[in-house]
């Protein structure tokens, strides 16, 4: 069973991805690698925390999307999509942050907590 997980962990979509993962593994602290592999093998899922943002790619073969509950999906995004799909990820994060800012502004204003410093006079 461990071999299957190890094989999946070190499987990547492109030769460049494989080289990057191998390089990261070589340079990482061995105790961290053991901890990470153990955590991944023993992970049993989790309850989503309210307002969690989970961006997942449809081509992630390390953690397939069918076993996840993402809030946002990037078509053909891989496990390493942060490196080659950063623009799309940043767009999603920007939209989510903008919505959150507007929601907080509305709440502050509706509760009468907002006191404008500028009252239309210069």
SERO-4910 file (N, C-alpha, C, O; in steps of 0.05 Angstrom, whole numbers):
BEGIN
 pado doro    nc1    nc2    nc3   cac1   cac2   cac3    cc1    cc2    cc3    oc1    oc2    oc3
  Unk    A     17    -24      0      0      0      0     18     25      0     12     45    -14
  Unk    A     39     25     16     57     48     17     69     53    -10     72     77    -18
  Unk    A     76     32    -24     88     36    -51     69     50    -70     78     68    -85
  Unk    A     44     43    -68     24     56    -86     23     86    -80     23    102    -98
  Unk    A     23     94    -54     22    122    -47     48    136    -55     48    158    -65
  Unk    A     71    122    -51     97    134    -58     98    138    -88    107    159    -98
  Unk    A     89    118   -103     89    121   -132     72    144   -141     79    159   -159
  Unk    A     48    146   -129     30    168   -136     42    195   -129     41    214   -144
  Unk    A     55    196   -105     67    221    -96     89    231   -115     91    254   -121
  Unk    A    105    212   -124    127    220   -142    120    218   -171    138    221   -188
  Unk    A     95    213   -178     86    214   -205     79    243   -212     66    256   -197
  Unk    A     88    252   -235     82    279   -243     73    279   -272     77    259   -287
  Unk    A     62    301   -280     51    302   -307     72    305   -329     68    295   -351
  Unk    A     93    319   -323    114    323   -343    141    315   -332    145    313   -308
  Unk    A    161    311   -349    188    306   -340    199    329   -322    214    324   -303
  Unk    A    192    353   -329    201    376   -314    190    375   -285    204    381   -266
  Unk    A    164    367   -283    151    365   -257    166    343   -241    171    347   -217
  Unk    A    171    321   -253    185    299   -239    212    308   -229    220    302   -206
  Unk    A    227    322   -246    253    332   -237    251    352   -214    267    351   -195
  Unk    A    231    369   -215    226    388   -193    220    373   -167    231    380   -146
  Unk    A    202    354   -168    194    339   -144    218    324   -133    223    324   -109
  Unk    A    234    311   -150    258    297   -141    278    316   -128    290    310   -107
  Unk    A    281    340   -140    300    360   -129    290    369   -102    306    372    -83
  Unk    A    264    374   -100    253    383    -74    257    361    -53    263    368    -30
  Unk    A    252    336    -60    255    314    -41    284    311    -32    289    306     -9
  Unk    A    303    315    -51    332    313    -44    340    335    -25    356    330     -7
  Unk    A    329    359    -28    337    382    -12    322    385     14    330    400     31
  Unk    A    300    370     17    283    373     41    296    358     64    311    339     61
  Unk    A    288    367     88    297    354    113    284    327    114    259    325    112
  Unk    A    300    305    118    288    278    118    266    274    139    247    260    134
  Unk    A    268    288    162    247    285    182    221    297    172    200    288    179
  Unk    A    223    319    157    199    331    146    186    312    125    162    309    125
  Unk    A    203    300    108    192    281     88    178    258    101    156    251     93
  Unk    A    190    247    122    177    225    137    150    234    149    130    221    147
  Unk    A    151    258    162    126    269    173    105    273    152     82    264    155
  Unk    A    112    285    129     93    291    108     81    265     96     57    263     92
  Unk    A     98    246     91     88    221     79     70    206     99     49    196     92
  Unk    A     77    206    125     61    194    145     34    208    148     13    195    150
  Unk    A     34    235    147     10    250    149     -9    244    125    -33    241    128
  Unk    A      3    242    101    -13    237     77    -25    209     78    -48    205     71
  Unk    A     -9    189     87    -19    162     88    -40    157    109    -58    141    105
  Unk    A    -39    172    131    -58    168    153    -82    188    151   -100    186    168
  Unk    A    -81    206    132   -102    226    131   -129    214    124   -131    197    106
  Unk    A   -150    220    139   -176    209    135   -197    230    127   -221    225    130
  Unk    A   -188    252    118   -206    273    110   -211    292    133   -201    288    155
  Unk    A   -227    311    128   -233    331    149   -259    345    143   -269    344    120
  Unk    A   -270    357    163   -293    374    160   -284    401    150   -264    412    160
  Unk    A   -298    412    131   -290    438    121   -295    459    142   -316    460    155
  Unk    A   -276    476    145   -279    500    162   -295    520    146   -291    524    122
  Unk    A   -313    534    160   -329    554    147   -311    574    131   -290    582    141
  Unk    A   -319    580    107   -305    599     90   -278    589     80   -261    606     72
  Unk    A   -274    563     79   -250    552     68   -250    557     38   -270    552     24
  Unk    A   -227    565     27   -223    567     -2   -206    543    -10   -183    541     -1
  Unk    A   -217    526    -27   -202    503    -36   -202    503    -67   -222    498    -80
  Unk    A   -179    509    -78   -175    509   -107   -162    484   -115   -141    477   -104
  Unk    A   -174    469   -134   -163    443   -141   -163    440   -172   -181    450   -185
  Unk    A   -144    426   -182   -142    421   -211   -154    394   -218   -153    375   -203
  Unk    A   -166    393   -242   -179    368   -251   -159    347   -260   -166    323   -262
  Unk    A   -134    355   -264   -113    335   -273    -93    329   -250    -71    320   -256
  Unk    A   -101    334   -225    -83    327   -203    -84    297   -199   -104    286   -190
  Unk    A    -62    284   -205    -61    255   -202    -49    247   -174    -51    224   -167
  Unk    A    -38    266   -160    -29    260   -133    -52    259   -114    -55    241    -98
  Unk    A    -70    279   -115    -94    280    -99   -117    285   -119   -125    308   -123
  Unk    A   -128    264   -130   -149    267   -151   -173    283   -141   -182    280   -118
  Unk    A   -183    300   -158   -206    318   -151   -230    302   -142   -246    313   -126
  Unk    A   -234    278   -151   -258    263   -144   -258    256   -114   -279    248   -103
  Unk    A   -235    258   -101   -234    252    -72   -234    278    -55   -229    277    -31
  Unk    A   -240    300    -68   -239    326    -54   -266    340    -56   -284    331    -71
  Unk    A   -268    363    -42   -292    379    -44   -283    408    -48   -286    425    -31
  Unk    A   -272    414    -72   -262    441    -76   -284    462    -80   -306    456    -88
  Unk    A   -277    487    -72   -296    509    -77   -292    520   -105   -309    533   -116
  Unk    A   -268    516   -116   -261    525   -143   -245    504   -157   -228    491   -145
  Unk    A   -251    500   -183   -237    480   -198   -223    493   -222   -235    510   -236
  Unk    A   -198    485   -227   -183    495   -250   -181    472   -270   -168    451   -264
  Unk    A   -194    475   -293   -194    455   -313   -165    448   -322   -150    466   -329
  Unk    A   -159    423   -322   -132    413   -329   -110    422   -310    -86    420   -318
  Unk    A   -117    432   -287    -96    439   -267    -84    415   -254    -99    396   -248
  Unk    A    -58    414   -251    -44    391   -239    -38    397   -210    -45    418   -199
  Unk    A    -25    378   -197    -17    381   -169      2    405   -166      3    417   -145
  Unk    A     18    410   -187     37    432   -186     27    457   -200     43    473   -209
  Unk    A      1    460   -202    -10    482   -218     -3    509   -207     -5    529   -222
  Unk    A      5    511   -183     13    537   -172     36    549   -188     40    573   -188
  Unk    A     51    531   -201     74    541   -216     68    548   -245     80    566   -256
  Unk    A     48    535   -257     42    542   -285     14    553   -289      6    558   -312
  Unk    A     -2    556   -268    -29    566   -270    -33    588   -249    -56    594   -241
  Unk    A    -12    601   -241    -13    621   -220    -32    644   -227    -46    655   -209
  Unk    A    -33    652   -252    -51    674   -259    -80    667   -254    -95    684   -244
  Unk    A    -88    643   -260   -116    635   -255   -122    632   -225   -143    640   -216
  Unk    A   -102    622   -211   -106    619   -182   -108    647   -169   -125    651   -152
  Unk    A    -90    665   -177    -91    692   -166   -117    707   -173   -127    722   -157
  Unk    A   -128    701   -197   -154    713   -204   -176    704   -185   -192    720   -176
  Unk    A   -176    678   -180   -196    667   -161   -193    680   -134   -212    689   -121
  Unk    A   -168    681   -124   -163    692    -97   -171    722    -96   -182    731    -77
  Unk    A   -165    737   -118   -172    765   -119   -202    769   -118   -212    786   -104
  Unk    A   -217    752   -132   -246    753   -132   -257    747   -104   -275    761    -94
  Unk    A   -247    726    -92   -256    718    -65   -250    740    -45   -267    747    -28
  Unk    A   -227    752    -46   -219    773    -27   -236    798    -32   -245    810    -12
  Unk    A   -242    805    -57   -259    828    -63   -287    824    -52   -298    843    -40
  Unk    A   -298    801    -55   -324    795    -44   -324    797    -14   -343    808     -2
  Unk    A   -304    786     -1   -302    787     28   -300    816     38   -312    823     58
  Unk    A   -284    832     24   -282    861     32   -308    875     30   -316    889     48
  Unk    A   -323    870      8   -349    883      4   -369    873     26   -384    889     36
  Unk    A   -368    848     32   -386    837     53   -380    850     80   -399    856     95
  Unk    A   -355    853     86   -348    865    112   -355    895    113   -365    905    133
  Unk    A   -351    909     90   -359    937     89   -389    939     93   -398    956    109
  Unk    A   -405    923     80   -434    924     82   -443    918    111   -461    931    121
  Unk    A   -430    899    124   -437    892    151   -431    916    170   -447    922    187
  Unk    A   -408    928    166   -400    950    183   -419    973    179   -428    986    199
  Unk    A   -426    979    154   -445   1001    149   -473    995    159   -486   1013    170
  Unk    A   -482    970    156   -509    964    165   -512    964    195   -534    968    206
  Unk    A   -490    959    209   -491    959    238   -485    987    250   -484    990    274
  Unk    A   -482   1006    232   -477   1033    241   -449   1037    253   -445   1056    269
  Unk    A   -431   1020    247   -404   1022    258   -386   1039    240   -363   1046    249
  Unk    A   -395   1046    217   -378   1061    198   -383   1091    202   -405   1101    199
  Unk    A   -362   1105    209   -364   1134    212   -345   1147    191   -321   1146    194
  Unk    A   -357   1158    170   -339   1169    149   -324   1194    160   -336   1210    174
  Unk    A   -299   1195    154   -283   1218    162   -287   1242    144   -284   1265    152
  Unk    A   -294   1236    119   -298   1257     99   -328   1260     95   -342   1241     89
  Unk    A   -338   1284     99   -367   1288     97   -374   1305     73   -394   1320     74
  Unk    A   -360   1302     51   -367   1316     26   -356   1344     24   -363   1358      5
  Unk    A   -341   1353     43   -330   1380     42   -300   1379     40   -286   1363     53
  Unk    A   -289   1395     23   -260   1396     20   -250   1422     31   -225   1427     30
***
